[in-house]
């Protein structure tokens, strides 16, 4: 089993050159970054917020950035500047390490998993995946987990449209559902 970085160089580039009709491999789409974000606006306990931050930092392998509210919304009990979430952008080797872990370990461990939906790719070529439980990642194995939380992962590509992104993700063996 190759890592996604090796698979891109050795398998995906020749396959996409033939499939998409490009003559220069530098024009091919590639993964630019991975953005992970979680909203914790409903969590009021400070200890639980710290636990979420620590566990998500362990999964991602990089320190998270706190997100602050930009507007006050009375019905959500938020004020300007209040802490409502975390996000992190991964690039380079950390990005590929996270993607390997996500594609080969975490996604197949999801409950009732039958494959990713092709509709998760937007018109700009970005793939968004939601995790309902963080315990599918190997860093959480064996620890006593009191509360489960979910988060979103967006894989940002340099593709120009959905067709190029679909070709890229299929060449990288992302587990899409069979029709």
JOGIGI-V580645 format. One record per backbone hydrogen bond with DSSP energy under -1.0 kcal/mol. NH is the residue of the N-H (numbers start at 0). CO is the residue of the C=O. E is the energy in kcal/mol with one decimal. If there is no record, write none. Layout:
nh: {NH,NH}
co: {CO,CO}
e: {E,E}
This chain:
nh: {6,7,8,9,10,11,12,14,15,16,17,18,19,26,31,32,33,34,35,36,37,39,42,48,49,50,51,52,53,54,55,56,57,58,59,60,64,66,68,72,77,80,81,83,84,85,86,87,89,95,96,97,98,99,100,101,102,103,104,105,106,109,112,115,119,120,121,124,126,127,128,130,136,139,140,150,151,152,153,154,155,157,164,165,166,167,168,169,170,171,172,173,175,176}
co: {2,3,4,5,6,6,7,10,11,12,13,14,15,23,155,155,89,153,87,151,85,83,39,44,45,46,47,48,49,50,51,52,53,54,55,56,86,84,81,77,72,68,78,66,66,37,64,35,33,91,92,93,94,95,96,97,98,99,100,100,101,106,109,174,116,117,125,121,154,119,152,150,133,136,137,130,36,128,34,126,32,29,160,161,162,163,164,165,166,167,169,168,173,115}
e: {-2.6,-2.1,-1.7,-2.9,-2.2,-2.5,-2.2,-1.8,-3.0,-2.3,-1.7,-2.5,-3.0,-1.4,-2.5,-1.4,-2.1,-2.9,-2.7,-2.2,-2.5,-2.3,-1.1,-1.7,-2.1,-2.1,-2.4,-2.4,-2.5,-2.6,-2.5,-2.0,-2.0,-1.9,-2.6,-2.8,-2.6,-3.3,-2.3,-1.2,-2.1,-2.7,-2.2,-2.4,-1.0,-2.4,-2.0,-2.1,-3.2,-1.9,-2.6,-2.3,-2.6,-2.5,-2.0,-2.6,-3.2,-2.3,-1.4,-2.2,-3.0,-1.4,-1.1,-3.3,-1.8,-1.4,-2.4,-1.6,-2.0,-1.6,-3.2,-3.0,-1.4,-1.6,-1.2,-1.7,-2.7,-3.1,-3.0,-3.5,-2.5,-2.2,-1.6,-2.6,-2.1,-2.2,-2.8,-2.3,-2.0,-1.5,-1.3,-2.4,-1.8,-2.9}
